Structures are given as C-alpha cells and as structure tokens.
Amino acid sequence: MPVQVADSQTDDIGPFNRLSASQANTWEDCPRLWWYQNKMRLKFPQSPPLFLGRAVEECVCRVLMESPGIVFNSAPSDVLSNGADLLLPLFDDELPSDFMKWCEDRVDTHWPSIRDEMHAEWNKDARKAGNWHEYSMDAYRDMCVSALSMHMDEVEECKSSITESELTDWRNGVRPDIPAPDGRAKQGPNPLARTGECTLVEAWEIARPWFVDPNAPPFSLNVIHPGHWFQGEYDLVYRHGGKIRIMDLKASRGGGDRSGNYVEQLRIYAMLWSITHDGVIPDELEIWYAGVGVRKSVEPPTAEEISNLESELNDLWQEIKGTEVTIEDCPPIPRPIRGFSEGGVKIDDPDGIRCDTCDWAGLCPNGSGDDDLPDGGQHQPPGDIKVIPTDSI
C-alpha cells in the first residue's frame, strides 16, 4: 500500500542520497539553484507559511484520525492517546447532527496547540524570516475546515454509492493491509458497524483516507522506489469504491508559478504508486487548495508516460546523485515563470524571469554574483529584511 520499505541489505543508496519530487522540480526550475541548495547546502529563508502549512496538514490529519461515532465535539485533543479501542461507540442520539459542525469543533480543539507549537518551532529556527504576526491565524484555521469540507464530500459520496459487498466486508472487519490511521489495533468487526443501509458514521470510517500518521517519526512513512533511488510521501490516498485516488493538500490559494510544480509532483506520485503496486495506475489525482476550497483535477499519466517518467527521473538521479557533480554541471538556466491564478487555473505566463525573485540572485552569475559567498559574511535575499550569515564553518 502507501509504504514500500527499502531492504537495508540491498539498499546501497541510503535515505540521504535518494531523489525526491521537490529536488526534481528544483532542478527543472534551475540547475544552479539545485546546486546552491543541495551541494552548497544553502537553505532558503524559513518563512511562517512553510510552518503554518505543516500545521494545517497536522490538524486535518488529527481530525481524520478521530470519528464522530466515538468522539464528542467537546472531547479533549488527546482523546485518542490510548487508542480508539478503549472508547465506547456513541449511541445514535449522541451522534452529531451536523458532521461539518463536528469537524469545525474538532479543528478548534486541535488548532491552537498545533499552531503554537509550530510558532515555537519557527521562532527557534536559525533561518527564520518574515513576521509571524503578519499572517492571519484565522485564515489558516479556516483552511483546516476547508480541507475537511472536501473530505466530507468524499464521505457523502461513499455513503450514496457504496456497494453491498464493500459495506458487508467492512462490517465484517475486513481492512486493507495498510489501514488508514484510526487508532485501532484490535481485529474483528468495527464497533461502529450498523445494519441496513450505510450510515454517515460508517461512511466516515470507510472513506477515511490513508495519510501520514502525525504521531509517526518524520520520513518514516515515505514510499521508496524498489531501486531505492527515489522516495516520496503521499498526503491523502482514498480507496473507497474500489478506486485509488491520490490527493495533494496545499495550504494555499493556488496562484503563481509553484502550482506548476504541484502538477508535476502529483504525476510523479502516480508513477511511484504504479511502480510499487504492480503497474496499477491511480484512477484520479487532485490538488486540494485549502485556501480557496478548490479541488483541481490532474490527469493521471498513462502506462507509457509512467515508463518515460521513471526513466527520466532515473537518468536525473544518475546525473546529479549517482555521480559526483561540479558546479559546471549545474548551469544557471532558469525555466520560464508559469502563470496560474487562484485554484491552480492556468493563465498566460507573466513577464519577468525567475531570477528576479530567486533567493540566491546575489550569488548567481545570472544575478549580481559570481558563485562565491558574498564578502562580509552575510547575504540578504531579494525582498527580505533578514540578513543571513554566510561564514564558512
């Protein structure tokens, strides 16, 4: 399922020399940019949105782990600390009458502590940039609710279209080899199983996607190519209805050049899924822009496209990871900026060049530099008031 664990006996590449979608996209953006970030180890400024995006994803996942069938709206945030098996199912008259209201209440339970923990993490980062208080915490809280509203669409769809065999299997305790994180360890029929038509509580349980367990160690749930040279991590994988559907959750509004990278990342994830699941191609790919509540559909690659993509990525690994590269192998050739409006809608490409907003324009020959660290032991990225120390260690 979502995780392919590398065999340490045959893995001669190791976790720190694998290619990722973000590295592949950085190389396509500009090979010299890849050199700065991956060989010179220059780290781009750590702005609040990077940490707030992680906070949104964690909050959404913690609500997805819970269930309206066992957790009251007002339950504490650590209600699942001892697992879900110890919690008794709610009676029908105790169930929430409005599941979206339940989702909002659970967001409001989890969000404050997650937000504050991310603020503390950002605050102690040596490369922090920007002003945390310039960003609306309410807006990011609302992104959590927006993402869960899109999940509720999946729950409603599951309830209305589930087959009798799928429902019967679930009621009898049939679970995927790698189940969605739900806090349950016991085998056997789910205690929330009912009789008759599928209930909304049952649909919540059945539709729950696989996601990265927020309690798992970082990077422990990566998907690893059988050849060990590539790894990635899915956000949400829905499996109800006999289909595989991979969703990429973004705490953004979807405008700007980066939306092009999101499309490429999803296509790479489809390739990775197919390679690790006997050639099965995901049925659907979507980018969820939580900032505007838009679900952008991405066409899954064909078998031929998957083969070509795998070959191209392997060639890239051989070029920049499998052999020793020099700065001359990474020329400053930025690709054109791509235009997207909110929701990831493609528009005309804007004027200007990528170098105008590059964090390392002051170091690069395409900007005002010569590839050497600046004199004075400091560097100031374009548009940032923070000065970054660049003294050699």
PyMOL commands that set and color helices and strands:
alter all, ss='L'
color gray80, all
select helices_A, chain A and resi 21-29+31-38+48-65+92-94+99-123+132-134+137-161+164-171+200-207+240-242+258-276+303-320+327-329+342-344+354-357
alter helices_A, ss='H'
color red, helices_A
select strands_A, chain A and resi 210-211+223-224+231-232+236-238+245-250+284-289+294-298+339-341+345-347+378-379+388-389
alter strands_A, ss='S'
color yellow, strands_A
deselect
rebuild
show_as cartoon
